[in-house]
Amino acid sequence: MNIGKLGDVAVGAAGDVAGAVVDPRAGLGKLRSAVTLRGIALLGGGLLVGYLLSRRRF
């Protein structure tokens, strides 16, 4: 995965979520089509790393 495009992916996902709030039926359709297994794994890994870093004692 190209790290340079990570911001574009995040902004696109945020836009899809905002669209789901305005028009739930169309927004959820776009969000469902944009979700991939790689994206879910990346999100889960990021959440896990964030959790572990927050639990770390300095």
PyMOL Python script that loads the backbone (N, CA, C, O; Angstrom):
from pymol import cmd

cmd.read_pdbstr("""\
ATOM      1  N   MET A   1       0.847  -1.180   0.000  1.00  0.00           N
ATOM      2  CA  MET A   1       0.000   0.000   0.000  1.00  0.00           C
ATOM      3  C   MET A   1       0.886   1.235   0.000  1.00  0.00           C
ATOM      4  O   MET A   1       1.879   1.299   0.725  1.00  0.00           O
ATOM      5  N   ASN A   2       0.527   2.198  -0.805  1.00  0.00           N
ATOM      6  CA  ASN A   2       1.270   3.444  -0.905  1.00  0.00           C
ATOM      7  C   ASN A   2       0.898   4.345   0.276  1.00  0.00           C
ATOM      8  O   ASN A   2      -0.258   4.745   0.414  1.00  0.00           O
ATOM      9  N   ILE A   3       1.870   4.660   1.118  1.00  0.00           N
ATOM     10  CA  ILE A   3       1.620   5.474   2.321  1.00  0.00           C
ATOM     11  C   ILE A   3       1.181   6.880   1.940  1.00  0.00           C
ATOM     12  O   ILE A   3       0.437   7.509   2.693  1.00  0.00           O
ATOM     13  N   GLY A   4       1.610   7.383   0.813  1.00  0.00           N
ATOM     14  CA  GLY A   4       1.243   8.720   0.377  1.00  0.00           C
ATOM     15  C   GLY A   4      -0.251   8.879   0.117  1.00  0.00           C
ATOM     16  O   GLY A   4      -0.780   9.987   0.203  1.00  0.00           O
ATOM     17  N   LYS A   5      -0.924   7.798  -0.196  1.00  0.00           N
ATOM     18  CA  LYS A   5      -2.356   7.850  -0.476  1.00  0.00           C
ATOM     19  C   LYS A   5      -3.208   7.568   0.756  1.00  0.00           C
ATOM     20  O   LYS A   5      -4.435   7.553   0.661  1.00  0.00           O
ATOM     21  N   LEU A   6      -2.594   7.348   1.886  1.00  0.00           N
ATOM     22  CA  LEU A   6      -3.329   7.025   3.100  1.00  0.00           C
ATOM     23  C   LEU A   6      -4.242   8.177   3.513  1.00  0.00           C
ATOM     24  O   LEU A   6      -5.366   7.944   3.957  1.00  0.00           O
ATOM     25  N   GLY A   7      -3.776   9.404   3.373  1.00  0.00           N
ATOM     26  CA  GLY A   7      -4.605  10.562   3.701  1.00  0.00           C
ATOM     27  C   GLY A   7      -5.814  10.667   2.789  1.00  0.00           C
ATOM     28  O   GLY A   7      -6.905  11.019   3.238  1.00  0.00           O
ATOM     29  N   ASP A   8      -5.626  10.362   1.502  1.00  0.00           N
ATOM     30  CA  ASP A   8      -6.743  10.391   0.555  1.00  0.00           C
ATOM     31  C   ASP A   8      -7.793   9.348   0.920  1.00  0.00           C
ATOM     32  O   ASP A   8      -8.994   9.606   0.830  1.00  0.00           O
ATOM     33  N   VAL A   9      -7.340   8.189   1.325  1.00  0.00           N
ATOM     34  CA  VAL A   9      -8.260   7.129   1.720  1.00  0.00           C
ATOM     35  C   VAL A   9      -9.033   7.539   2.971  1.00  0.00           C
ATOM     36  O   VAL A   9     -10.240   7.312   3.063  1.00  0.00           O
ATOM     37  N   ALA A  10      -8.339   8.142   3.927  1.00  0.00           N
ATOM     38  CA  ALA A  10      -9.000   8.559   5.165  1.00  0.00           C
ATOM     39  C   ALA A  10     -10.030   9.646   4.900  1.00  0.00           C
ATOM     40  O   ALA A  10     -11.122   9.618   5.469  1.00  0.00           O
ATOM     41  N   VAL A  11      -9.694  10.604   4.042  1.00  0.00           N
ATOM     42  CA  VAL A  11     -10.637  11.680   3.715  1.00  0.00           C
ATOM     43  C   VAL A  11     -11.831  11.117   2.952  1.00  0.00           C
ATOM     44  O   VAL A  11     -12.966  11.535   3.183  1.00  0.00           O
ATOM     45  N   GLY A  12     -11.592  10.193   2.064  1.00  0.00           N
ATOM     46  CA  GLY A  12     -12.692   9.567   1.330  1.00  0.00           C
ATOM     47  C   GLY A  12     -13.624   8.802   2.251  1.00  0.00           C
ATOM     48  O   GLY A  12     -14.843   8.864   2.096  1.00  0.00           O
ATOM     49  N   ALA A  13     -13.055   8.078   3.212  1.00  0.00           N
ATOM     50  CA  ALA A  13     -13.881   7.340   4.170  1.00  0.00           C
ATOM     51  C   ALA A  13     -14.681   8.292   5.048  1.00  0.00           C
ATOM     52  O   ALA A  13     -15.845   8.027   5.351  1.00  0.00           O
ATOM     53  N   ALA A  14     -14.064   9.399   5.459  1.00  0.00           N
ATOM     54  CA  ALA A  14     -14.787  10.389   6.267  1.00  0.00           C
ATOM     55  C   ALA A  14     -15.929  11.005   5.460  1.00  0.00           C
ATOM     56  O   ALA A  14     -17.005  11.256   6.003  1.00  0.00           O
ATOM     57  N   GLY A  15     -15.708  11.243   4.200  1.00  0.00           N
ATOM     58  CA  GLY A  15     -16.769  11.767   3.337  1.00  0.00           C
ATOM     59  C   GLY A  15     -17.908  10.780   3.175  1.00  0.00           C
ATOM     60  O   GLY A  15     -19.075  11.169   3.152  1.00  0.00           O
ATOM     61  N   ASP A  16     -17.571   9.500   3.062  1.00  0.00           N
ATOM     62  CA  ASP A  16     -18.608   8.480   2.958  1.00  0.00           C
ATOM     63  C   ASP A  16     -19.429   8.391   4.234  1.00  0.00           C
ATOM     64  O   ASP A  16     -20.644   8.196   4.181  1.00  0.00           O
ATOM     65  N   VAL A  17     -18.776   8.532   5.378  1.00  0.00           N
ATOM     66  CA  VAL A  17     -19.493   8.511   6.650  1.00  0.00           C
ATOM     67  C   VAL A  17     -20.410   9.726   6.751  1.00  0.00           C
ATOM     68  O   VAL A  17     -21.554   9.605   7.189  1.00  0.00           O
ATOM     69  N   ALA A  18     -19.915  10.895   6.348  1.00  0.00           N
ATOM     70  CA  ALA A  18     -20.750  12.099   6.366  1.00  0.00           C
ATOM     71  C   ALA A  18     -21.932  11.947   5.417  1.00  0.00           C
ATOM     72  O   ALA A  18     -23.037  12.389   5.731  1.00  0.00           O
ATOM     73  N   GLY A  19     -21.714  11.337   4.279  1.00  0.00           N
ATOM     74  CA  GLY A  19     -22.804  11.081   3.339  1.00  0.00           C
ATOM     75  C   GLY A  19     -23.826  10.123   3.904  1.00  0.00           C
ATOM     76  O   GLY A  19     -25.018  10.239   3.619  1.00  0.00           O
ATOM     77  N   ALA A  20     -23.364   9.169   4.711  1.00  0.00           N
ATOM     78  CA  ALA A  20     -24.288   8.225   5.340  1.00  0.00           C
ATOM     79  C   ALA A  20     -25.184   8.929   6.351  1.00  0.00           C
ATOM     80  O   ALA A  20     -26.315   8.500   6.577  1.00  0.00           O
ATOM     81  N   VAL A  21     -24.694   9.995   6.955  1.00  0.00           N
ATOM     82  CA  VAL A  21     -25.510  10.750   7.913  1.00  0.00           C
ATOM     83  C   VAL A  21     -26.594  11.532   7.170  1.00  0.00           C
ATOM     84  O   VAL A  21     -27.743  11.581   7.609  1.00  0.00           O
ATOM     85  N   VAL A  22     -26.223  12.140   6.048  1.00  0.00           N
ATOM     86  CA  VAL A  22     -27.162  12.958   5.290  1.00  0.00           C
ATOM     87  C   VAL A  22     -28.183  12.092   4.561  1.00  0.00           C
ATOM     88  O   VAL A  22     -29.384  12.352   4.646  1.00  0.00           O
ATOM     89  N   ASP A  23     -27.731  11.081   3.856  1.00  0.00           N
ATOM     90  CA  ASP A  23     -28.606  10.182   3.106  1.00  0.00           C
ATOM     91  C   ASP A  23     -28.208   8.748   3.439  1.00  0.00           C
ATOM     92  O   ASP A  23     -27.350   8.176   2.768  1.00  0.00           O
ATOM     93  N   PRO A  24     -28.820   8.160   4.466  1.00  0.00           N
ATOM     94  CA  PRO A  24     -28.367   6.852   4.957  1.00  0.00           C
ATOM     95  C   PRO A  24     -28.348   5.748   3.901  1.00  0.00           C
ATOM     96  O   PRO A  24     -27.411   4.949   3.866  1.00  0.00           O
ATOM     97  N   ARG A  25     -29.341   5.689   3.061  1.00  0.00           N
ATOM     98  CA  ARG A  25     -29.403   4.589   2.096  1.00  0.00           C
ATOM     99  C   ARG A  25     -28.264   4.677   1.080  1.00  0.00           C
ATOM    100  O   ARG A  25     -27.570   3.686   0.854  1.00  0.00           O
ATOM    101  N   ALA A  26     -28.063   5.830   0.471  1.00  0.00           N
ATOM    102  CA  ALA A  26     -26.996   5.996  -0.519  1.00  0.00           C
ATOM    103  C   ALA A  26     -25.626   5.991   0.144  1.00  0.00           C
ATOM    104  O   ALA A  26     -24.680   5.421  -0.401  1.00  0.00           O
ATOM    105  N   GLY A  27     -25.506   6.612   1.304  1.00  0.00           N
ATOM    106  CA  GLY A  27     -24.226   6.676   2.002  1.00  0.00           C
ATOM    107  C   GLY A  27     -23.725   5.318   2.436  1.00  0.00           C
ATOM    108  O   GLY A  27     -22.540   5.014   2.298  1.00  0.00           O
ATOM    109  N   LEU A  28     -24.619   4.500   2.960  1.00  0.00           N
ATOM    110  CA  LEU A  28     -24.210   3.157   3.385  1.00  0.00           C
ATOM    111  C   LEU A  28     -23.846   2.281   2.194  1.00  0.00           C
ATOM    112  O   LEU A  28     -22.982   1.410   2.298  1.00  0.00           O
ATOM    113  N   GLY A  29     -24.498   2.510   1.074  1.00  0.00           N
ATOM    114  CA  GLY A  29     -24.129   1.772  -0.143  1.00  0.00           C
ATOM    115  C   GLY A  29     -22.716   2.107  -0.590  1.00  0.00           C
ATOM    116  O   GLY A  29     -21.949   1.213  -0.947  1.00  0.00           O
ATOM    117  N   LYS A  30     -22.366   3.390  -0.572  1.00  0.00           N
ATOM    118  CA  LYS A  30     -21.001   3.806  -0.931  1.00  0.00           C
ATOM    119  C   LYS A  30     -19.993   3.278   0.072  1.00  0.00           C
ATOM    120  O   LYS A  30     -18.928   2.786  -0.302  1.00  0.00           O
ATOM    121  N   LEU A  31     -20.335   3.384   1.349  1.00  0.00           N
ATOM    122  CA  LEU A  31     -19.420   2.920   2.388  1.00  0.00           C
ATOM    123  C   LEU A  31     -19.195   1.417   2.281  1.00  0.00           C
ATOM    124  O   LEU A  31     -18.070   0.941   2.437  1.00  0.00           O
ATOM    125  N   ARG A  32     -20.249   0.682   2.020  1.00  0.00           N
ATOM    126  CA  ARG A  32     -20.133  -0.773   1.901  1.00  0.00           C
ATOM    127  C   ARG A  32     -19.279  -1.162   0.712  1.00  0.00           C
ATOM    128  O   ARG A  32     -18.529  -2.135   0.785  1.00  0.00           O
ATOM    129  N   SER A  33     -19.377  -0.421  -0.385  1.00  0.00           N
ATOM    130  CA  SER A  33     -18.581  -0.748  -1.573  1.00  0.00           C
ATOM    131  C   SER A  33     -17.127  -0.329  -1.401  1.00  0.00           C
ATOM    132  O   SER A  33     -16.248  -0.883  -2.060  1.00  0.00           O
ATOM    133  N   ALA A  34     -16.856   0.647  -0.520  1.00  0.00           N
ATOM    134  CA  ALA A  34     -15.487   1.124  -0.329  1.00  0.00           C
ATOM    135  C   ALA A  34     -14.701   0.278   0.667  1.00  0.00           C
ATOM    136  O   ALA A  34     -13.470   0.307   0.665  1.00  0.00           O
ATOM    137  N   VAL A  35     -15.391  -0.467   1.511  1.00  0.00           N
ATOM    138  CA  VAL A  35     -14.719  -1.253   2.543  1.00  0.00           C
ATOM    139  C   VAL A  35     -14.099  -2.495   1.915  1.00  0.00           C
ATOM    140  O   VAL A  35     -14.763  -3.242   1.196  1.00  0.00           O
ATOM    141  N   THR A  36     -12.813  -2.704   2.200  1.00  0.00           N
ATOM    142  CA  THR A  36     -12.114  -3.892   1.721  1.00  0.00           C
ATOM    143  C   THR A  36     -11.506  -4.627   2.910  1.00  0.00           C
ATOM    144  O   THR A  36     -11.403  -4.079   4.008  1.00  0.00           O
ATOM    145  N   LEU A  37     -11.114  -5.848   2.683  1.00  0.00           N
ATOM    146  CA  LEU A  37     -10.497  -6.636   3.749  1.00  0.00           C
ATOM    147  C   LEU A  37      -9.199  -5.976   4.205  1.00  0.00           C
ATOM    148  O   LEU A  37      -8.895  -5.967   5.398  1.00  0.00           O
ATOM    149  N   ARG A  38      -8.437  -5.428   3.272  1.00  0.00           N
ATOM    150  CA  ARG A  38      -7.181  -4.755   3.620  1.00  0.00           C
ATOM    151  C   ARG A  38      -7.459  -3.526   4.488  1.00  0.00           C
ATOM    152  O   ARG A  38      -6.736  -3.270   5.450  1.00  0.00           O
ATOM    153  N   GLY A  39      -8.491  -2.778   4.154  1.00  0.00           N
ATOM    154  CA  GLY A  39      -8.853  -1.601   4.940  1.00  0.00           C
ATOM    155  C   GLY A  39      -9.284  -1.960   6.353  1.00  0.00           C
ATOM    156  O   GLY A  39      -8.922  -1.277   7.311  1.00  0.00           O
ATOM    157  N   ILE A  40     -10.050  -3.023   6.480  1.00  0.00           N
ATOM    158  CA  ILE A  40     -10.482  -3.470   7.802  1.00  0.00           C
ATOM    159  C   ILE A  40      -9.287  -3.927   8.628  1.00  0.00           C
ATOM    160  O   ILE A  40      -9.188  -3.613   9.814  1.00  0.00           O
ATOM    161  N   ALA A  41      -8.381  -4.669   7.997  1.00  0.00           N
ATOM    162  CA  ALA A  41      -7.186  -5.132   8.704  1.00  0.00           C
ATOM    163  C   ALA A  41      -6.308  -3.953   9.113  1.00  0.00           C
ATOM    164  O   ALA A  41      -5.752  -3.949  10.211  1.00  0.00           O
ATOM    165  N   LEU A  42      -6.179  -2.961   8.248  1.00  0.00           N
ATOM    166  CA  LEU A  42      -5.376  -1.779   8.555  1.00  0.00           C
ATOM    167  C   LEU A  42      -6.000  -0.992   9.707  1.00  0.00           C
ATOM    168  O   LEU A  42      -5.291  -0.539  10.605  1.00  0.00           O
ATOM    169  N   LEU A  43      -7.302  -0.831   9.684  1.00  0.00           N
ATOM    170  CA  LEU A  43      -7.995  -0.128  10.758  1.00  0.00           C
ATOM    171  C   LEU A  43      -7.858  -0.879  12.078  1.00  0.00           C
ATOM    172  O   LEU A  43      -7.580  -0.275  13.113  1.00  0.00           O
ATOM    173  N   GLY A  44      -8.050  -2.184  12.041  1.00  0.00           N
ATOM    174  CA  GLY A  44      -7.914  -2.993  13.257  1.00  0.00           C
ATOM    175  C   GLY A  44      -6.496  -2.944  13.814  1.00  0.00           C
ATOM    176  O   GLY A  44      -6.304  -2.832  15.024  1.00  0.00           O
ATOM    177  N   GLY A  45      -5.508  -3.028  12.934  1.00  0.00           N
ATOM    178  CA  GLY A  45      -4.119  -2.936  13.376  1.00  0.00           C
ATOM    179  C   GLY A  45      -3.799  -1.582  13.978  1.00  0.00           C
ATOM    180  O   GLY A  45      -3.101  -1.491  14.988  1.00  0.00           O
ATOM    181  N   GLY A  46      -4.312  -0.529  13.355  1.00  0.00           N
ATOM    182  CA  GLY A  46      -4.096   0.820  13.886  1.00  0.00           C
ATOM    183  C   GLY A  46      -4.736   1.005  15.247  1.00  0.00           C
ATOM    184  O   GLY A  46      -4.150   1.618  16.140  1.00  0.00           O
ATOM    185  N   LEU A  47      -5.944   0.473  15.404  1.00  0.00           N
ATOM    186  CA  LEU A  47      -6.609   0.556  16.711  1.00  0.00           C
ATOM    187  C   LEU A  47      -5.839  -0.223  17.777  1.00  0.00           C
ATOM    188  O   LEU A  47      -5.714   0.230  18.914  1.00  0.00           O
ATOM    189  N   LEU A  48      -5.330  -1.385  17.409  1.00  0.00           N
ATOM    190  CA  LEU A  48      -4.566  -2.201  18.358  1.00  0.00           C
ATOM    191  C   LEU A  48      -3.273  -1.497  18.764  1.00  0.00           C
ATOM    192  O   LEU A  48      -2.931  -1.460  19.946  1.00  0.00           O
ATOM    193  N   VAL A  49      -2.558  -0.944  17.798  1.00  0.00           N
ATOM    194  CA  VAL A  49      -1.314  -0.230  18.110  1.00  0.00           C
ATOM    195  C   VAL A  49      -1.605   0.999  18.964  1.00  0.00           C
ATOM    196  O   VAL A  49      -0.870   1.282  19.911  1.00  0.00           O
ATOM    197  N   GLY A  50      -2.666   1.729  18.640  1.00  0.00           N
ATOM    198  CA  GLY A  50      -3.048   2.890  19.443  1.00  0.00           C
ATOM    199  C   GLY A  50      -3.396   2.502  20.868  1.00  0.00           C
ATOM    200  O   GLY A  50      -3.018   3.191  21.815  1.00  0.00           O
ATOM    201  N   TYR A  51      -4.111   1.407  21.019  1.00  0.00           N
ATOM    202  CA  TYR A  51      -4.468   0.927  22.349  1.00  0.00           C
ATOM    203  C   TYR A  51      -3.216   0.537  23.143  1.00  0.00           C
ATOM    204  O   TYR A  51      -3.073   0.901  24.310  1.00  0.00           O
ATOM    205  N   LEU A  52      -2.320  -0.202  22.500  1.00  0.00           N
ATOM    206  CA  LEU A  52      -1.109  -0.629  23.199  1.00  0.00           C
ATOM    207  C   LEU A  52      -0.228   0.563  23.571  1.00  0.00           C
ATOM    208  O   LEU A  52       0.372   0.578  24.645  1.00  0.00           O
ATOM    209  N   LEU A  53      -0.147   1.552  22.695  1.00  0.00           N
ATOM    210  CA  LEU A  53       0.642   2.740  23.017  1.00  0.00           C
ATOM    211  C   LEU A  53       0.010   3.544  24.146  1.00  0.00           C
ATOM    212  O   LEU A  53       0.719   4.144  24.954  1.00  0.00           O
ATOM    213  N   SER A  54      -1.304   3.560  24.208  1.00  0.00           N
ATOM    214  CA  SER A  54      -1.952   4.302  25.285  1.00  0.00           C
ATOM    215  C   SER A  54      -1.812   3.588  26.625  1.00  0.00           C
ATOM    216  O   SER A  54      -1.851   4.236  27.671  1.00  0.00           O
ATOM    217  N   ARG A  55      -1.651   2.290  26.614  1.00  0.00           N
ATOM    218  CA  ARG A  55      -1.490   1.528  27.853  1.00  0.00           C
ATOM    219  C   ARG A  55      -0.046   1.539  28.352  1.00  0.00           C
ATOM    220  O   ARG A  55       0.224   1.200  29.504  1.00  0.00           O
ATOM    221  N   ARG A  56       0.872   1.932  27.479  1.00  0.00           N
ATOM    222  CA  ARG A  56       2.289   1.944  27.831  1.00  0.00           C
ATOM    223  C   ARG A  56       2.563   2.992  28.907  1.00  0.00           C
ATOM    224  O   ARG A  56       2.066   4.116  28.835  1.00  0.00           O
ATOM    225  N   ARG A  57       3.335   2.620  29.875  1.00  0.00           N
ATOM    226  CA  ARG A  57       3.666   3.545  30.973  1.00  0.00           C
ATOM    227  C   ARG A  57       5.005   4.201  30.690  1.00  0.00           C
ATOM    228  O   ARG A  57       5.969   3.534  30.315  1.00  0.00           O
ATOM    229  N   PHE A  58       5.056   5.496  30.870  1.00  0.00           N
ATOM    230  CA  PHE A  58       6.282   6.234  30.587  1.00  0.00           C
ATOM    231  C   PHE A  58       7.114   6.376  31.806  1.00  0.00           C
ATOM    232  O   PHE A  58       8.189   6.974  31.753  1.00  0.00           O
TER     233      PHE A  58
END
""", "prot")
cmd.dss("prot")
cmd.show_as("cartoon", "prot")
cmd.util.cbc("prot")
cmd.orient("prot")
